[in-house]
Amino acid sequence: MNLATFGAGCFWGVEAAFRKVKGVVSTSVGYMGGHFPNPSYLDVLSRITGHAEVVQVEYDPQHVSYDDLLEVFWDIHDPTTLNRQGPDRGEQYRSVIFFHNSQQEEAAKRSKAKQQNSGRFDKNIVTEIVPPGEYYLATQEHQQYFEKKAQR
């Protein structure tokens, strides 16, 4: 199994999109890319931690490629808006790809350039491509949030 980590706005919707992908074994939501140890949801919302809301995706490369996951990433959010997705504003909602190895880094950079040159976006893509930092798992209430909400 391989690991991929993406930030593309509120992690609830991002996680729901990746959970639908054949070959994704599991997902979790949490925080990465900040400077504040063990942040809570409220800490991150307060915009003092520097963290992004992220989804960690465990996937089987025999059934889905990292490039396929990148395509999902580009399709589910607007990578041209700095620190914003829809009505959500703040650096925790930034567009970011955390790469776990040099192959992911190269693939992410190629994919970003391809998207930028595709004519699909009117503005420049602001997505960060950076190495992962410490991953802090969000509380259980945030995991698979949309699935839980639909069951009520």
C-alpha positions in Angstrom: 0.0 0.0 0.0 1.1 3.6 -0.7 0.2 6.8 1.0 -0.8 10.2 -0.5 -1.8 13.4 1.3 -3.8 16.2 -0.2 -5.3 19.5 1.0 -8.1 20.9 -1.2 -10.4 22.9 1.1 -12.6 21.5 3.9 -11.4 17.9 4.5 -14.9 16.5 4.8 -15.7 16.8 1.1 -12.2 16.0 0.0 -12.3 12.7 1.9 -15.7 11.8 0.5 -14.4 12.2 -3.0 -11.3 10.0 -2.5 -13.3 7.3 -0.7 -15.2 6.7 -3.9 -12.0 5.9 -5.9 -11.5 2.2 -6.7 -8.2 1.2 -5.3 -8.3 3.5 -2.3 -8.1 1.3 0.7 -8.6 3.8 3.5 -8.7 7.5 4.2 -8.4 9.7 7.3 -8.6 13.4 7.8 -6.2 15.6 9.9 -3.8 18.5 9.8 -0.4 18.9 8.3 2.0 21.7 7.3 1.9 23.9 10.4 4.1 24.8 13.3 1.8 24.1 16.3 2.1 20.7 18.0 -1.0 18.5 18.2 -3.6 21.0 17.1 -7.3 20.6 17.7 -9.9 21.5 15.1 -10.6 24.8 16.9 -6.8 25.6 17.0 -6.7 25.1 13.2 -9.9 27.2 12.7 -8.4 30.0 14.7 -5.7 30.4 12.0 -2.8 30.3 14.5 -1.3 26.9 13.7 -0.4 27.2 10.0 -1.8 23.7 9.3 -3.9 22.7 6.3 -6.9 20.4 6.6 -5.7 17.3 4.7 -6.8 13.9 3.7 -4.4 11.0 3.9 -5.2 8.3 1.3 -3.9 4.8 1.6 -4.1 3.2 -1.8 -3.2 0.1 -3.7 -1.0 1.0 -6.7 -2.1 -2.2 -8.4 -5.6 -0.7 -8.7 -5.1 3.1 -8.8 -2.1 5.1 -9.7 -0.8 8.2 -8.0 -1.4 10.1 -11.3 -5.1 9.0 -11.1 -5.3 10.4 -7.5 -3.8 13.6 -8.8 -6.6 13.8 -11.4 -9.2 13.5 -8.6 -7.4 16.2 -6.6 -7.5 18.7 -9.6 -11.2 17.9 -10.3 -12.5 18.4 -6.8 -11.4 22.0 -6.0 -10.2 25.3 -7.5 -6.4 25.3 -7.3 -6.3 29.0 -8.4 -7.7 30.5 -5.2 -5.2 31.2 -2.5 -6.3 30.0 0.9 -9.9 29.6 -0.1 -12.4 27.1 -1.4 -15.9 28.3 -2.0 -17.1 30.1 1.1 -14.3 28.7 3.3 -11.4 31.1 3.8 -8.1 30.7 5.6 -4.7 29.0 5.1 -6.2 25.8 6.5 -8.2 25.5 3.2 -5.2 26.0 1.0 -4.5 23.8 -2.1 -1.5 21.6 -1.2 0.1 18.3 -2.2 2.3 16.7 0.4 4.6 14.3 -1.4 6.0 11.2 0.4 8.8 10.4 -2.0 10.7 11.8 -5.0 8.4 10.0 -7.5 5.3 11.7 -6.0 7.1 15.0 -6.1 8.0 14.7 -9.7 4.5 13.4 -10.6 2.8 16.3 -8.7 5.0 18.9 -10.5 4.3 17.4 -13.9 0.6 17.2 -13.2 0.5 20.8 -12.0 2.3 22.0 -15.1 -0.1 19.9 -17.3 -3.1 21.4 -15.6 -1.7 25.0 -15.8 -1.1 24.6 -19.6 -4.4 22.8 -20.3 -6.4 26.0 -20.6 -8.8 24.7 -18.0 -8.0 27.5 -15.5 -8.1 31.2 -16.3 -5.7 32.1 -13.4 -2.4 30.6 -12.2 -2.5 27.5 -10.0 -1.4 28.3 -6.5 -1.1 24.7 -5.2 1.9 24.1 -3.0 3.9 20.9 -3.6 5.9 20.3 -0.4 7.3 17.4 1.7 5.0 16.2 4.5 5.3 17.3 8.0 3.9 15.8 11.1 0.4 14.4 10.5 -2.1 15.1 13.3 -5.3 13.0 13.0 -8.5 14.8 13.5 -11.0 13.5 16.1 -13.4 10.7 15.3 -16.3 13.0 14.7 -14.5 14.4 11.7 -13.6 11.0 10.1 -15.9 10.0 7.3 -18.1 13.0 8.3 -20.4 12.9 5.3 -21.1 9.2 5.6 -21.9 9.6 9.3 -24.2 12.6 8.6 -26.0 10.7 5.9 -26.8 7.8 8.3 -28.6 10.0 10.8 
